[in-house]
Amino acid sequence: MADAKSYVVLCRDCGSAGYVGAIAPPDDCLVCKSQNIRSHPELFDLTIAHIDCDAFYASVEKRDNPELIDKPVIVGGGDRGVVAAACYIARQYGVRSAMPAWQALKRCPHAVVIKPRMARYIKISQRIRDHMLSLTPLVQPLSIDEAFLDLSGTQKLHKCSPAEALMRLQKQIFDDIGITVSIGLGANKSLAKMASDRDKPNGFFVIGAAEAADWLAPQPVSVLFGIGKATVKKLDAAGYHSCADLVAAEKPRLEKVLGSQAGRIMALAQGIDPRPVTPERAAKSVSNETTFSRDLKSYEDLEAVLERLCNKLAKRLQAGQLTAATVTLKLKRADHRIVTRSCSLDTATDKAHLLFAIGQKLLLPETKKGLSYRLLGIGVDNLDNKNMISLFDHDGGIDDKRNRLEAAMHSLQGKLGDRIIQSGRQFSRNIAQDDSDTSD
């Protein structure tokens, strides 16, 4: 076997890992004969990973209700909303996230449509995050269902390569939580992010440094991590369609399209990305919004929706031990034009009744214009950690009584559901809505 080479092999079924001497990369595992193996020259050297939960919201719904396992599931939607998530069965019919609900149901009319349960998704997400943190403290979340990990220097702790540790993590998450994740392992963040998109669901894909430039060359510029849709459109209009086009570009000409970002994006197209994995950052803003099944015009109807959203927003702030100093009201008119109004507070708060009072003041002038609205949202920014002294500083005044009443309501709703107790304005107006929660 003079022509034999040494190949790095990792079996995803039995977990065996090592080097195999052969004249070609092996097709199956020498231990269990499984063909579910990964072989890559840099497999045991790479330390940057991107982990992405597969169709996360829909997967949680199927996990909680096994009767949905073999059915197409759409989370979100409603009459006029958009798809928040679609399971892989629904995707076979062309359903995609952010697609208008009517279009999704036209493509897959027998889909099961489920209203989002953000509190549930956040809880499951935190359990998955805890698993990631068991591997390394260098975890950088990108959203509720994806994160970067840097496993540099962890081999001694885990007594295995980062690739092996990640494969075990993938199995642990499924065994413990019942959710599949796809893993991308790369020489840097951009390569790892692209790798996780290449093998779904329950995938494991590797892009090393040596192959990066050649691998990227034929790829569309849209694959690069950190390139937004607006930038892709600019590049496409200027004749830059592939990563090879960017690499071959004359930098002065590319700078006319991208400005100061030209050099960074050219580097990404060659597989160069110096951005480090940075631990979780605090949210800068939190918001809740809802799209109505029919346009609303009256102050009373919009006020009822606003109150409910303020209650949800306050619960999220309190769960994160945060207070907010700026409140922003968002309205989308029937013609899809967006109106925002903001107000800064003298004292930061996490109380629903205070958020609602500010929201009412911002909402009232907009309802006097005779316009109809299809969406309402309430958000906060200028966030800070809660002042723990204020939690126990009761003076017996009106605000303190309201705070105690609000806390009692939230406690009861947490045990028996949000609808167990409602205000009169909400009870008298049963308005169909599609909610969404966002954090930045």
C-alpha positions as CSV (number, residue, x, y, z in Angstrom):
1,M,0.0,0.0,0.0
2,A,2.7,2.4,-1.1
3,D,0.0,4.9,-2.3
4,A,-2.0,4.8,0.9
5,K,-2.7,8.0,2.8
6,S,-3.9,8.8,6.3
7,Y,-7.5,10.0,6.5
8,V,-9.2,11.6,9.5
9,V,-12.6,9.9,10.2
10,L,-15.4,10.5,12.6
11,C,-18.4,8.2,12.8
12,R,-21.7,10.0,13.8
13,D,-23.4,6.7,14.8
14,C,-20.9,4.9,17.1
15,G,-18.7,7.9,17.8
16,S,-15.4,6.3,16.9
17,A,-12.8,8.7,15.7
18,G,-9.2,8.4,14.4
19,Y,-7.0,8.1,11.4
20,V,-7.5,5.4,8.7
21,G,-4.7,4.4,6.3
22,A,-6.2,3.8,2.8
23,I,-5.8,4.7,-0.8
24,A,-9.0,6.7,-0.8
25,P,-11.3,8.2,1.9
26,P,-13.3,5.4,3.5
27,D,-17.0,5.1,2.7
28,D,-18.0,3.5,6.0
29,C,-16.9,3.2,9.7
30,L,-14.4,0.5,10.4
31,V,-16.1,-0.2,13.8
32,C,-19.8,-0.2,13.1
33,K,-19.9,-0.2,9.3
34,S,-22.2,2.9,9.3
35,Q,-21.9,5.2,6.3
36,N,-22.8,8.2,8.4
37,I,-19.2,9.3,8.7
38,R,-17.3,12.5,8.3
39,S,-13.8,12.7,6.8
40,H,-11.9,15.9,6.4
41,P,-8.2,16.8,6.6
42,E,-8.8,19.5,9.2
43,L,-11.5,17.8,11.1
44,F,-9.6,17.5,14.3
45,D,-8.0,20.9,14.1
46,L,-10.9,23.3,13.6
47,T,-12.4,25.0,16.7
48,I,-15.1,27.4,15.5
49,A,-18.6,26.1,15.2
50,H,-22.1,27.4,14.3
51,I,-25.0,25.5,15.8
52,D,-28.5,26.0,14.3
53,C,-31.7,24.5,15.6
54,D,-33.6,22.8,12.7
55,A,-37.0,24.6,12.0
56,F,-36.9,25.5,15.7
57,Y,-40.5,26.7,16.5
58,A,-42.1,23.9,14.4
59,S,-39.7,21.4,16.0
60,V,-40.8,22.5,19.5
61,E,-44.4,22.1,18.5
62,K,-43.8,18.6,17.2
63,R,-41.8,17.7,20.3
64,D,-44.7,18.8,22.5
65,N,-47.3,17.1,20.4
66,P,-46.2,13.9,18.7
67,E,-49.4,13.7,16.7
68,L,-47.8,16.4,14.5
69,I,-44.7,14.5,13.7
70,D,-45.8,13.4,10.2
71,K,-47.8,16.5,9.4
72,P,-46.8,19.8,7.7
73,V,-46.6,22.4,10.4
74,I,-46.6,26.2,10.0
75,V,-46.0,28.4,13.1
76,G,-47.4,31.9,12.8
77,G,-49.4,33.1,9.9
78,G,-53.1,33.8,10.6
79,D,-55.2,35.5,7.9
80,R,-52.8,38.4,7.3
81,G,-49.6,37.5,9.1
82,V,-46.4,35.8,7.9
83,V,-44.9,32.4,8.5
84,A,-42.6,32.5,11.6
85,A,-41.4,28.9,10.9
86,A,-42.2,25.9,8.7
87,C,-41.3,22.3,9.4
88,Y,-39.3,20.4,6.7
89,I,-42.5,18.6,5.5
90,A,-44.1,22.0,4.8
91,R,-41.0,23.2,3.1
92,Q,-41.3,20.4,0.6
93,Y,-44.4,22.3,-0.6
94,G,-42.4,25.6,-1.0
95,V,-43.4,27.1,2.4
96,R,-40.7,29.4,3.8
97,S,-40.2,31.7,6.8
98,A,-41.4,35.2,6.3
99,M,-43.8,34.1,3.5
100,P,-47.3,35.6,3.7
101,A,-49.7,33.2,5.4
102,W,-52.2,33.2,2.5
103,Q,-49.4,32.2,0.1
104,A,-48.1,29.4,2.4
105,L,-51.6,27.9,2.8
106,K,-52.2,28.1,-1.0
107,R,-49.1,26.0,-1.4
108,C,-49.8,23.7,1.5
109,P,-53.6,23.9,2.3
110,H,-53.5,20.9,4.6
111,A,-50.8,22.4,6.9
112,V,-51.5,22.6,10.6
113,V,-51.2,26.3,11.6
114,I,-50.1,27.0,15.1
115,K,-49.9,30.3,17.0
116,P,-46.4,31.1,18.2
117,R,-45.6,30.3,21.9
118,M,-42.6,32.5,22.5
119,A,-42.4,31.8,26.2
120,R,-42.1,28.1,25.4
121,Y,-39.5,28.6,22.7
122,I,-37.4,30.8,25.0
123,K,-37.5,28.1,27.7
124,I,-36.3,25.4,25.3
125,S,-33.7,27.7,23.8
126,Q,-32.2,28.3,27.2
127,R,-31.9,24.6,27.8
128,I,-30.1,24.2,24.5
129,R,-27.9,27.2,25.4
130,D,-27.0,25.5,28.7
131,H,-25.8,22.4,26.7
132,M,-23.6,24.7,24.6
133,L,-22.1,26.4,27.7
134,S,-21.2,23.0,29.0
135,L,-18.6,22.8,26.2
136,T,-17.2,26.3,26.3
137,P,-17.9,29.7,27.9
138,L,-17.3,31.3,24.5
139,V,-20.9,31.1,23.2
140,Q,-22.2,33.9,21.0
141,P,-26.0,33.7,20.3
142,L,-27.2,35.1,17.0
143,S,-30.9,34.6,17.7
144,I,-33.1,32.3,19.8
145,D,-32.2,29.2,17.8
146,E,-28.5,29.7,16.7
147,A,-25.1,30.5,18.1
148,F,-21.4,30.5,17.5
149,L,-19.0,28.5,19.7
150,D,-15.3,28.7,20.1
151,L,-13.8,25.5,21.5
152,S,-10.2,26.6,21.4
153,G,-8.3,25.1,24.3
154,T,-11.0,22.7,25.3
155,Q,-9.5,19.4,24.2
156,K,-7.8,18.8,27.5
157,L,-11.1,19.3,29.4
158,H,-13.2,17.1,27.1
159,K,-10.4,14.6,26.3
160,C,-11.3,14.8,22.6
161,S,-11.2,17.1,19.6
162,P,-13.8,19.9,19.2
163,A,-15.4,17.9,16.4
164,E,-16.0,14.9,18.7
165,A,-17.3,17.1,21.5
166,L,-19.7,18.8,19.1
167,M,-21.0,15.5,17.7
168,R,-21.7,14.3,21.3
169,L,-23.4,17.6,22.1
170,Q,-25.7,17.1,19.0
171,K,-26.8,13.7,20.4
172,Q,-27.2,15.0,23.9
173,I,-29.5,17.8,22.8
174,F,-31.7,15.4,20.9
175,D,-31.7,12.8,23.7
176,D,-32.4,15.4,26.5
177,I,-34.6,17.9,24.6
178,G,-35.9,16.2,21.5
179,I,-34.7,18.8,19.1
180,T,-32.3,18.3,16.2
181,V,-29.5,20.8,15.5
182,S,-27.2,21.2,12.6
183,I,-23.5,21.9,13.1
184,G,-21.1,23.8,10.9
185,L,-17.4,23.5,11.8
186,G,-15.0,25.9,10.1
187,A,-11.8,27.8,10.2
188,N,-13.7,31.0,11.2
189,K,-17.2,32.3,11.9
190,S,-18.2,33.0,8.3
191,L,-17.2,29.5,7.2
192,A,-18.9,27.8,10.1
193,K,-22.1,29.7,9.5
194,M,-22.1,28.7,5.8
195,A,-21.3,25.1,6.8
196,S,-24.3,24.7,9.1
197,D,-26.6,25.6,6.2
198,R,-25.2,22.9,3.9
199,D,-26.3,19.8,5.7
200,K,-29.8,20.0,7.3
201,P,-31.6,18.7,9.3
202,N,-29.4,17.1,11.9
203,G,-26.3,17.8,9.8
204,F,-22.6,18.1,10.4
205,F,-20.6,19.9,7.7
206,V,-17.0,21.0,7.6
207,I,-15.2,23.8,5.7
208,G,-11.5,24.1,6.4
209,A,-9.1,26.9,5.8
210,A,-7.2,25.2,2.9
211,E,-10.3,24.6,0.8
212,A,-12.1,27.8,1.7
213,A,-11.1,30.0,-1.4
214,D,-11.9,27.3,-3.9
215,W,-15.1,26.3,-2.2
216,L,-16.3,29.8,-2.0
217,A,-15.4,30.8,-5.6
218,P,-18.6,29.6,-7.3
219,Q,-20.9,30.5,-4.4
220,P,-23.3,33.5,-4.7
221,V,-22.3,36.5,-2.6
222,S,-25.4,36.1,-0.5
223,V,-23.8,33.1,1.3
224,L,-21.3,35.3,3.1
225,F,-22.0,35.9,6.8
226,G,-22.9,39.5,7.5
227,I,-23.9,40.5,4.0
228,G,-27.5,41.9,4.0
229,K,-30.0,41.8,1.2
230,A,-29.5,45.5,0.4
231,T,-25.8,44.9,-0.1
232,V,-26.4,41.8,-2.3
233,K,-28.7,43.9,-4.5
234,K,-26.0,46.5,-4.9
235,L,-23.4,43.9,-5.8
236,D,-25.7,42.2,-8.2
237,A,-26.5,45.5,-10.0
238,A,-22.8,46.2,-10.3
239,G,-22.1,42.8,-11.8
240,Y,-20.7,41.0,-8.8
241,H,-22.6,37.8,-8.5
242,S,-20.2,35.2,-7.1
243,C,-17.5,35.2,-4.5
244,A,-15.0,34.7,-7.4
245,D,-16.3,38.0,-8.8
246,L,-15.5,39.8,-5.5
247,V,-12.0,38.3,-5.3
248,A,-11.2,39.4,-8.9
249,A,-12.6,42.8,-8.4
250,E,-10.6,46.0,-8.6
251,K,-10.8,47.4,-5.1
252,P,-11.3,51.1,-6.1
253,R,-14.3,50.1,-8.2
254,L,-15.7,47.9,-5.5
255,E,-15.3,50.7,-3.0
256,K,-17.7,52.8,-5.1
257,V,-20.3,50.1,-4.5
258,L,-19.5,49.1,-0.9
259,G,-17.6,52.1,0.5
260,S,-15.3,51.3,3.4
261,Q,-16.7,47.7,3.7
262,A,-15.1,46.7,0.4
263,G,-11.9,45.3,1.8
264,R,-13.7,43.3,4.5
265,I,-16.2,41.7,2.1
266,M,-13.4,40.9,-0.4
267,A,-11.6,39.1,2.5
268,L,-14.8,37.1,3.3
269,A,-15.1,36.0,-0.3
270,Q,-11.6,34.5,0.1
271,G,-12.6,32.7,3.4
272,I,-10.8,35.2,5.6
273,D,-12.8,36.3,8.7
274,P,-11.0,37.6,11.8
275,R,-14.1,38.3,13.8
276,P,-13.9,36.5,17.2
277,V,-16.6,34.6,19.0
278,T,-17.8,37.0,21.7
279,P,-19.9,35.9,24.6
280,E,-23.6,36.8,24.8
281,R,-24.4,40.5,24.7
282,A,-27.2,42.1,26.5
283,A,-30.3,42.9,24.5
284,K,-30.5,46.6,23.4
285,S,-34.2,46.6,22.8
286,V,-37.3,44.4,23.4
287,S,-40.6,44.6,21.6
288,N,-43.9,42.9,21.0
289,E,-46.2,43.5,18.0
290,T,-49.3,42.0,16.5
291,T,-50.9,42.0,13.1
292,F,-54.7,42.1,13.0
293,S,-57.0,39.9,11.0
294,R,-58.8,43.1,10.0
295,D,-57.8,46.7,10.0
296,L,-58.6,48.6,13.3
297,K,-59.5,52.2,13.5
298,S,-61.0,53.1,16.8
299,Y,-58.9,54.1,19.8
300,E,-60.8,51.7,22.1
301,D,-60.0,48.6,19.9
302,L,-56.3,49.6,19.5
303,E,-56.1,50.4,23.2
304,A,-57.2,46.9,24.2
305,V,-54.5,45.4,22.0
306,L,-51.9,47.8,23.4
307,E,-52.7,46.8,27.0
308,R,-52.2,43.1,26.3
309,L,-48.9,43.7,24.5
310,C,-47.7,45.9,27.4
311,N,-48.4,43.0,29.8
312,K,-46.4,40.6,27.6
313,L,-43.6,43.1,27.3
314,A,-43.4,43.7,31.1
315,K,-43.2,40.0,31.7
316,R,-40.2,39.7,29.3
317,L,-38.4,42.6,31.0
318,Q,-39.0,41.2,34.4
319,A,-37.8,37.7,33.3
320,G,-34.6,39.3,32.1
321,Q,-34.2,41.5,35.2
322,L,-34.3,44.6,32.9
323,T,-35.8,48.0,33.1
324,A,-36.3,50.4,30.2
325,A,-36.1,54.2,29.9
326,T,-37.6,54.7,26.4
327,V,-40.9,53.5,25.0
328,T,-41.7,53.3,21.3
329,L,-45.1,52.8,19.7
330,K,-45.3,51.2,16.2
331,L,-48.2,51.4,13.9
332,K,-48.5,50.0,10.3
333,R,-51.2,51.7,8.3
334,A,-53.5,50.0,5.8
335,D,-51.1,51.1,3.0
336,H,-48.2,49.4,4.9
337,R,-46.6,52.7,5.8
338,I,-45.0,52.5,9.3
339,V,-45.5,55.2,12.0
340,T,-43.3,55.2,15.1
341,R,-43.7,57.5,18.2
342,S,-41.3,57.4,21.2
343,C,-41.1,58.8,24.7
344,S,-38.3,58.9,27.2
345,L,-39.0,58.2,30.9
346,D,-37.7,60.0,33.9
347,T,-37.3,56.7,35.7
348,A,-36.7,53.3,34.0
349,T,-39.4,50.8,34.5
350,D,-40.5,47.2,34.0
351,K,-44.1,47.7,35.0
352,A,-46.9,47.0,32.5
353,H,-49.3,49.7,33.8
354,L,-46.6,52.4,33.3
355,L,-45.7,51.1,29.8
356,F,-49.4,51.1,29.0
357,A,-49.9,54.7,30.3
358,I,-47.1,55.9,28.0
359,G,-48.4,53.9,25.1
360,Q,-51.9,55.4,25.5
361,K,-50.5,58.9,25.3
362,L,-48.6,58.0,22.1
363,L,-51.5,56.2,20.6
364,L,-54.3,58.7,21.1
365,P,-53.1,61.4,18.7
366,E,-52.7,58.8,15.9
367,T,-56.3,57.6,16.2
368,K,-57.6,61.1,15.7
369,K,-56.3,61.2,12.2
370,G,-59.1,58.9,10.8
371,L,-56.7,56.2,9.6
372,S,-56.9,52.4,9.9
373,Y,-54.1,50.2,11.1
374,R,-53.1,46.6,10.3
375,L,-50.4,46.3,13.0
376,L,-49.6,47.6,16.4
377,G,-46.4,47.2,18.4
378,I,-44.9,48.4,21.6
379,G,-41.1,48.3,22.3
380,V,-38.6,49.6,24.7
381,D,-34.9,50.4,24.6
382,N,-32.2,52.1,26.8
383,L,-32.3,48.9,28.8
384,D,-30.4,48.4,32.1
385,N,-30.2,45.8,34.8
386,K,-32.9,46.3,37.4
387,N,-32.1,48.3,40.5
388,M,-32.6,45.6,43.2
389,I,-33.2,48.2,45.9
390,S,-36.3,49.4,44.3
391,L,-37.8,45.9,44.4
392,F,-38.2,46.2,48.2
393,D,-38.8,50.0,48.5
394,H,-42.6,50.0,49.1
395,D,-44.2,53.2,50.2
396,G,-47.8,52.1,50.2
397,G,-48.8,54.6,47.5
398,I,-51.0,54.2,44.4
399,D,-48.1,53.0,42.3
400,D,-47.1,50.4,44.9
401,K,-50.6,49.0,45.0
402,R,-50.7,48.8,41.2
403,N,-47.3,47.0,41.2
404,R,-48.5,44.5,43.7
405,L,-51.7,43.9,41.7
406,E,-49.7,43.5,38.6
407,A,-47.4,41.0,40.2
408,A,-50.3,39.0,41.5
409,M,-51.9,38.9,38.0
410,H,-48.7,37.8,36.4
411,S,-48.3,35.0,39.0
412,L,-51.8,33.8,38.4
413,Q,-51.4,33.9,34.6
414,G,-48.1,32.1,34.8
415,K,-49.8,29.2,36.5
416,L,-53.2,29.1,34.7
417,G,-52.6,30.9,31.4
418,D,-52.8,34.5,30.1
419,R,-56.5,34.4,29.6
420,I,-57.4,33.4,33.1
421,I,-57.6,37.0,34.1
422,Q,-58.2,40.0,31.7
423,S,-59.1,43.6,32.0
424,G,-62.6,44.7,31.0
425,R,-61.3,46.4,27.8
426,Q,-59.6,43.2,26.7
427,F,-62.5,40.9,27.6
428,S,-65.0,43.0,25.6
429,R,-62.9,43.0,22.5
430,N,-61.9,39.6,21.1
431,I,-59.7,40.7,18.2
432,A,-57.9,38.0,16.2
433,Q,-54.1,38.8,16.2
434,D,-50.8,37.2,15.2
435,D,-48.2,38.2,17.7
436,S,-44.4,38.3,17.5
437,D,-41.7,39.1,20.0
438,T,-38.3,40.5,19.1
439,S,-35.1,41.4,20.9
440,D,-32.1,43.1,19.5
